[in-house]
Amino acid sequence: MSGSPPPPLPPFPLSVRFAFAAGLLVAVLAVCEVAVRVIDGNAFPQLDSFELREGQVRLAADTTVRLRRADGKTYALNTGAYGLRLPDAGDTLVIGDSQVLGLGVADEDAFPALAGMRNAGVPGHGVVDALEHARELVPKLSPKRVIVCLNQANDWADGLRPASERYLVAGGWLGSPERKGTLAAAFWASPLSQVHLFAVATMVFEAHPGKAPPVPDAATTAALTQSFAALLRAFRADFPSVTVDVLYLPADAATSEARAARSPLGFPGQPWLDPTLRDGVHAALPDFTVIDPTDSLADPADFLDGDYHLSEAGHRQVAAALRGPGAP
């Protein structure tokens, strides 16, 4: 009959509606992922190339990772054979933690590279880990010299516990061992952790106010210093054909009052400025060459803003100390 309304269109099947909604969600997530990658420079704020090798925390070999530091600057961190940071050349091997690796600066700006040495830094390593790492690398690389970094900011807080006990390695990330068996650990071990949108959101969700590591009491510090000295002598005895030297790196807050006021390690009363630990290291290692660039790192700009890692300027100062007086 004329004037009758047309019959209603049949509703889309539920499967079609579900597929459309899923496709729309994927499209929105893809747009958000692109936006996040543009904002963060396609770089993570944390390193994600850790692995466990024979129970030891190491960096994966032959990787390229883009990282973003607190001031927004991005840089690349490349590893070659054995997980050593590139460029990998020279007959001297430098071992230690993230200060040696050069978190915050480009490959060529880390002090081992500037000094023409091989970079075996691994974030999270303490003295026990570093020496175990050296025991693994010396037979493979045959260096003439090994420089062991003692980092005031971390090593005495880490004590004698290996990194494998202090951290959980999941999906290339280094995290708290308290995550083990949790949904958070499952997330970081999954491919989803490589999606910037999810990873950054999870980092924000998990973030908590940072706390400076406790300054060990004098008795604990002195005992650990003697333990480190014994470990160094045992390593040197095992490799008599290798020259073993020590690099003492001060915490940024221990280099000047101006830096202490800006440091993430700041404490009321500025206890890092107490030279007792530094003096104790020199006293405990009279039979080693101890390279100590503390006095040349007095400029607050020798460390990154909002971070206690060395800046490009700080790495240049340490490289100069490693090369020695009169070196080019």
C-alpha positions in Angstrom: 0.0 0.0 0.0 1.3 3.4 -0.9 2.8 5.5 1.9 3.8 2.5 4.0 7.3 2.8 5.5 10.0 0.5 4.1 10.7 -2.6 6.1 13.6 -2.2 8.5 17.0 -3.5 7.5 18.0 -6.8 9.0 20.5 -6.3 11.9 24.1 -7.1 11.3 25.0 -10.5 12.5 26.7 -10.5 15.9 29.9 -11.8 14.4 30.0 -8.9 12.0 29.4 -6.4 14.8 32.1 -8.1 16.9 34.6 -8.0 14.0 33.9 -4.3 13.4 34.4 -3.4 17.1 37.6 -5.4 17.2 38.9 -3.8 14.1 38.1 -0.3 15.4 39.8 -1.1 18.7 42.9 -2.3 16.8 42.9 0.8 14.7 42.7 3.0 17.7 45.5 1.2 19.5 47.6 1.4 16.4 47.1 5.1 16.2 48.0 5.4 19.9 51.1 3.3 19.5 52.3 5.5 16.6 51.6 8.6 18.7 53.5 7.2 21.7 56.5 6.2 19.5 56.6 9.7 18.1 56.4 11.3 21.5 59.1 9.0 23.0 61.3 9.1 20.0 60.8 5.4 19.4 62.9 4.8 22.5 62.3 3.1 25.9 63.5 4.8 29.1 64.9 1.4 30.3 67.2 -1.1 28.7 65.6 -4.3 27.5 68.4 -6.5 26.3 69.3 -8.5 29.4 69.5 -12.2 29.5 70.6 -15.0 31.9 73.5 -17.0 30.6 74.5 -19.9 32.9 72.7 -18.2 35.7 74.6 -14.9 35.2 73.0 -11.6 34.2 74.5 -10.5 30.9 73.6 -8.3 27.9 72.5 -10.0 24.8 75.0 -10.0 21.9 74.5 -8.2 18.6 71.6 -6.0 19.6 70.6 -2.4 18.9 68.4 -0.7 21.5 67.1 2.9 21.4 66.9 4.6 24.8 65.5 7.8 26.1 67.0 9.6 29.1 65.3 11.9 31.5 65.9 15.1 29.5 64.2 13.6 26.4 67.4 13.0 24.4 67.5 9.6 22.6 70.5 7.5 21.8 71.4 4.1 20.5 73.1 1.3 22.5 74.7 -1.4 20.3 76.3 -4.6 21.5 78.6 -6.9 19.5 80.0 -10.3 20.3 79.6 -11.5 23.9 77.3 -8.6 24.7 80.1 -6.0 24.8 79.1 -2.4 23.9 80.4 -1.2 20.5 82.9 -0.1 19.4 84.6 -3.2 20.7 88.4 -2.9 20.2 91.6 -2.6 22.2 93.7 -4.8 24.5 92.2 -3.5 27.7 88.9 -4.7 29.1 86.8 -2.5 31.4 84.3 -4.3 33.6 81.6 -2.9 35.9 78.0 -1.7 35.9 75.9 0.9 34.1 78.5 3.6 34.6 81.0 1.6 32.6 78.4 0.7 30.0 77.5 4.4 29.6 73.8 4.5 30.2 72.7 8.0 29.0 75.3 8.5 26.3 75.9 7.2 22.8 78.2 4.3 22.1 81.2 6.4 21.1 80.8 8.7 24.1 81.2 6.1 26.8 84.6 6.3 28.5 85.9 2.9 27.5 85.3 3.8 23.8 86.9 7.2 24.3 89.9 5.5 25.9 90.2 2.9 23.2 89.2 0.1 25.5 86.6 -2.8 25.4 83.4 -2.1 27.3 82.1 -5.0 29.4 79.7 -2.9 31.5 76.4 -4.5 32.5 73.8 -2.5 34.5 73.0 -4.1 37.8 76.4 -5.8 38.2 78.2 -5.5 41.5 81.9 -6.4 42.2 81.1 -10.2 42.4 79.3 -10.1 39.0 81.9 -8.0 37.3 84.8 -10.3 38.3 82.8 -13.4 37.3 82.1 -11.7 34.0 85.9 -11.0 33.6 86.6 -14.7 34.3 84.3 -15.6 31.5 85.8 -13.0 29.0 89.5 -13.1 29.7 90.1 -16.6 28.2 88.0 -15.6 25.1 89.4 -12.1 24.5 93.0 -12.4 25.9 93.3 -8.8 27.1 96.6 -7.5 28.4 94.9 -5.4 31.0 91.6 -5.6 33.0 90.3 -2.5 34.7 87.7 -3.3 37.5 85.3 -0.4 38.3 84.3 0.1 41.9 81.2 2.3 41.9 80.6 4.1 45.2 77.0 4.7 44.3 76.1 1.0 44.0 78.7 -1.5 44.9 78.7 -1.1 48.7 74.8 -1.2 48.7 74.9 -4.4 46.4 77.4 -6.0 48.8 78.4 -9.6 47.8 75.0 -10.7 46.4 75.1 -11.5 42.6 72.7 -9.7 40.3 70.8 -12.9 39.6 69.7 -12.8 43.3 69.0 -9.1 43.3 67.0 -8.9 40.1 64.5 -10.8 37.9 65.2 -11.0 34.2 62.0 -11.2 32.2 61.7 -10.6 28.4 65.0 -8.8 28.3 64.0 -6.4 31.2 65.6 -6.2 34.6 63.1 -5.9 37.4 62.5 -6.5 41.1 62.6 -10.2 42.2 59.3 -9.5 44.0 57.7 -9.6 40.6 58.4 -13.4 40.2 55.2 -15.3 39.6 53.1 -12.2 39.3 51.0 -10.8 36.4 53.6 -8.1 36.1 56.3 -10.6 35.5 54.2 -12.4 32.9 53.6 -9.1 31.1 57.3 -8.1 31.0 58.2 -11.6 29.7 55.6 -11.4 26.9 55.8 -9.7 23.5 53.3 -7.1 24.7 56.2 -5.5 26.7 57.7 -4.4 23.4 54.6 -2.4 22.5 55.4 1.2 23.6 51.8 2.0 24.5 51.6 -0.9 26.9 55.1 -0.7 28.2 55.1 3.0 29.0 51.6 2.8 30.6 52.8 -0.1 32.8 56.0 1.8 33.8 53.9 4.7 34.9 51.5 2.4 36.8 54.4 0.7 38.5 56.3 3.9 39.2 56.9 4.8 42.8 58.9 7.6 44.4 62.6 6.9 44.0 64.7 6.3 47.1 68.4 6.8 47.3 70.3 3.7 48.4 71.2 3.8 52.0 74.7 4.9 52.9 76.3 1.8 54.6 77.5 2.3 58.1 81.3 2.6 58.6 81.8 -1.0 59.9 79.8 -2.6 57.0 81.6 -0.4 54.5 85.1 -1.3 55.8 84.3 -5.0 55.8 83.0 -4.9 52.3 86.0 -3.0 51.1 88.3 -5.7 52.5 86.1 -8.3 50.8 86.4 -6.6 47.5 90.1 -6.3 47.9 90.4 -10.1 48.6 88.3 -10.8 45.5 90.5 -8.6 43.3 93.6 -10.3 44.6 92.2 -13.7 43.9 91.2 -12.7 40.4 94.7 -11.3 39.7 96.3 -14.5 41.0 94.2 -16.6 38.6 95.3 -14.5 35.6 99.0 -13.6 36.4 99.7 -12.6 32.8 97.0 -9.8 32.9 97.6 -6.4 34.5 94.7 -5.7 36.9 93.9 -2.1 37.8 91.0 -0.5 39.7 88.9 2.4 38.7 87.2 4.1 41.6 84.1 6.0 40.5 82.6 8.3 43.1 78.9 8.8 43.5 77.9 12.1 41.8 76.9 13.5 45.2 80.5 12.9 46.5 82.2 15.1 43.9 81.2 18.6 45.1 78.7 20.4 47.3 77.1 21.9 44.2 76.5 18.4 42.7 75.3 17.0 46.0 72.5 19.7 46.1 71.3 18.5 42.6 71.9 14.7 43.0 69.2 12.1 43.2 71.4 10.6 45.9 71.0 13.7 48.1 70.7 13.2 51.8 70.4 15.7 54.6 73.9 16.5 55.8 75.4 15.3 52.5 77.0 12.1 53.9 78.4 11.2 50.4 80.9 14.0 50.8 82.5 12.1 53.7 85.9 10.8 52.2 86.1 7.8 54.5 85.0 5.2 51.9 87.3 6.6 49.2 90.2 6.7 51.6 89.4 3.2 52.6 89.6 1.9 49.1 93.1 3.4 48.6 94.2 2.0 51.9 92.9 -1.5 51.1 94.5 -1.7 47.7 98.1 -0.5 48.1 99.3 -3.2 45.7 97.0 -2.1 42.9 97.0 1.0 40.7 93.8 2.8 41.7 92.6 5.3 39.1 90.6 7.9 40.9 89.0 10.7 38.8 87.0 12.1 41.8 88.7 15.5 41.8 88.2 16.0 38.0 84.5 15.4 38.3 83.8 18.4 40.5 81.7 20.2 37.8 78.0 19.4 38.4 77.6 19.1 34.6 79.8 16.0 34.6 76.6 14.0 35.5 73.3 13.9 33.8 70.4 16.1 35.1 68.0 14.1 37.2 70.3 11.1 37.1 73.5 10.0 38.8 75.1 8.6 35.6 78.0 10.3 34.0 77.3 12.8 31.2 79.3 13.1 28.0 81.5 15.6 29.8 82.0 13.2 32.7 82.9 10.3 30.4 85.6 12.5 28.8 87.0 13.2 32.3 87.1 9.5 33.2 88.6 8.5 29.8 91.4 11.1 30.3 92.1 9.6 33.8 92.3 6.1 32.2 94.7 7.2 29.5 96.9 8.7 32.1 99.0 11.9 32.2 100.3 13.1 28.9 98.2 10.6 26.8 96.6 12.1 23.7 
